[in-house]
Amino acid sequence: MPVQLNFVTGNANKLAEVRAILEPAGQDPTAADAITVTSRSVDLIEIQAGSMEEVTLDKCRRAVELIQGPVLVEDTCLCFDALNGLPGAYIKWFMQSLGHEGLNTLLAGHENKSAKAVCTFALCKGPGHEPVLFQGITEGKIVPARGPTKFGWDPIFEYEGETYAEMDKDKKNTISHRYKALQKLREYLATEQFPSQ
């Protein structure tokens, strides 16, 4: 049976990427394995302590209570190896405060510029169900900003010679941390009964 997911986000770029990965061009929306993603923009309190997994699980539980139905939430982290994983789950606030140049400055005194882009999705069937986590990691390095600056920290995260911002969207959507997590989600949905709406 086709699956409809309520993706809790107000970020149009994230929504576009998730749809591009889960709703491939030419997909028959009535096919048994079809996934349709609907955006639900709701204000969620995010806990400011705990692991990225704990933050995502808490956000999912709050979303389920607000929406009273199946939800998908995401938390994205950018972890600098030289800084023991910081900024991690706080990348949104670091980015807002420091920008691309400031994030590079954090590593100015370190030879090691390696970083991990981590995406954690939590999916919950609805009230009374426990969320399930799906995580993807792409290893790269932090570089001075290159490419369009439309999507968060994409211009400073380099993977095999190209920043995410420089990549063709289709290429990024086959190697990114988000893609890797969503592939695990797709595999789960292929074997799990999920309520349709």
C-alpha positions in Angstrom: 0.0 0.0 0.0 1.4 3.5 -0.8 2.8 5.4 2.2 2.2 9.0 3.0 4.6 10.6 5.4 4.1 13.8 7.3 7.6 15.4 7.2 7.8 17.9 10.0 9.9 20.8 8.6 9.7 24.4 7.6 12.9 24.2 5.5 12.0 24.2 1.8 15.5 23.0 0.8 15.2 19.9 3.1 11.7 19.2 1.9 12.9 19.4 -1.8 15.8 17.0 -1.1 13.6 14.5 0.8 11.0 14.5 -2.0 13.7 14.1 -4.7 15.0 11.0 -2.9 11.8 9.4 -1.7 9.5 10.5 -4.7 11.7 9.8 -7.7 10.7 11.2 -11.1 8.2 8.9 -12.8 7.0 7.3 -9.6 3.5 6.0 -9.8 1.9 7.4 -6.7 -0.6 4.5 -6.5 2.1 1.8 -6.7 2.4 -0.4 -3.7 6.0 0.9 -2.9 5.2 4.6 -3.6 6.0 7.1 -0.9 4.5 10.6 -0.8 5.9 13.3 1.4 3.7 16.0 2.8 5.3 18.9 4.6 4.0 19.8 8.1 5.5 23.0 9.5 4.9 23.0 13.3 6.9 24.7 16.0 8.6 22.0 18.1 10.6 22.6 21.3 14.1 21.0 20.7 15.9 19.8 23.8 19.4 21.3 24.0 21.1 18.4 25.7 21.7 14.8 24.8 23.0 12.9 21.8 21.8 13.6 18.3 19.7 10.4 18.6 18.1 11.6 21.8 17.3 15.0 20.3 15.7 13.4 17.2 13.6 10.9 19.3 12.4 13.7 21.6 11.4 15.9 18.6 9.6 12.9 17.0 7.6 12.2 20.1 6.6 15.9 20.4 5.5 16.0 16.7 3.4 12.8 17.0 1.5 14.4 19.9 0.8 17.6 17.9 -0.1 15.9 14.6 -1.8 12.9 16.1 -0.7 10.7 13.2 2.4 9.3 11.5 5.4 11.6 11.4 8.9 11.9 10.1 11.4 14.3 11.6 15.0 14.9 10.9 18.0 16.3 12.8 21.2 17.1 10.9 24.6 17.5 12.4 28.0 18.6 11.2 30.7 17.2 13.4 34.3 18.5 13.2 36.8 15.7 14.1 39.3 18.2 15.5 36.6 19.6 17.9 35.5 16.2 19.2 32.3 16.3 17.2 31.3 20.0 17.7 29.3 21.8 16.5 27.3 18.6 16.0 23.5 19.0 16.7 24.1 22.7 17.3 25.2 23.4 13.8 22.1 25.5 13.0 22.9 28.0 15.8 26.7 28.0 15.0 25.8 28.7 11.4 23.4 31.5 12.3 26.0 33.1 14.6 29.2 32.5 12.8 28.4 31.9 9.1 30.7 30.0 6.7 33.8 32.0 7.5 33.3 31.7 11.2 32.9 27.9 11.0 36.2 27.8 9.1 37.8 30.0 11.7 36.9 27.4 14.4 39.4 25.0 12.7 42.1 27.7 12.0 44.4 26.3 14.6 43.9 22.7 13.6 45.6 20.7 10.8 42.7 18.2 10.8 39.8 19.6 8.7 37.9 16.3 8.5 34.2 16.3 9.3 31.2 14.1 9.3 27.8 15.1 8.0 25.2 13.2 9.9 21.5 12.9 9.2 19.2 11.2 11.7 15.5 10.6 10.8 12.9 9.4 13.3 9.7 7.8 12.0 6.7 7.2 14.2 3.5 5.5 13.2 1.4 7.6 15.5 0.5 8.1 19.2 1.3 5.1 21.3 4.1 3.9 19.0 7.8 4.2 19.6 9.9 6.1 16.9 12.4 4.3 14.8 15.7 5.9 13.9 17.5 5.9 10.5 21.0 7.5 10.3 23.3 8.3 7.4 26.9 9.6 7.6 29.0 11.1 4.9 32.7 11.8 5.7 34.3 14.9 4.2 36.3 18.0 5.2 35.7 21.6 6.0 36.9 24.1 3.3 36.4 27.8 2.6 32.9 28.4 1.1 32.5 27.4 -2.6 29.4 27.3 -4.6 25.9 28.8 -4.1 25.1 29.8 -0.5 21.4 28.9 -0.5 21.4 25.8 1.7 23.1 26.0 5.2 26.6 24.7 5.4 26.7 23.0 2.0 29.3 25.4 0.7 31.9 24.5 3.3 31.5 20.7 3.3 33.6 19.0 0.7 33.2 15.4 -0.4 35.7 14.0 -2.9 36.8 17.4 -4.3 33.4 19.1 -4.5 31.4 20.9 -1.9 27.8 19.9 -1.5 26.9 23.4 -2.9 29.0 22.8 -6.0 27.4 19.4 -6.7 24.6 18.8 -9.1 21.5 18.1 -7.0 21.1 14.6 -8.5 24.7 13.7 -7.6 24.3 15.1 -4.0 21.1 13.1 -3.6 23.0 9.8 -4.2 25.9 10.4 -1.8 24.7 12.6 1.0 24.1 11.8 4.6 20.4 12.5 4.0 20.3 10.1 1.1 22.0 7.3 3.2 19.5 7.7 6.0 16.5 7.8 3.7 17.6 4.6 1.9 17.5 2.9 5.3 14.0 4.4 5.8 12.9 3.1 2.4 14.1 -0.4 3.2 12.2 -0.3 6.5 9.0 0.8 4.8 9.3 -2.0 2.2 9.0 -4.5 5.0 6.8 -2.8 7.6 3.1 -2.2 7.7 2.6 1.6 7.8 -0.7 3.4 8.2 -1.9 5.2 5.1 -3.9 8.4 5.5 
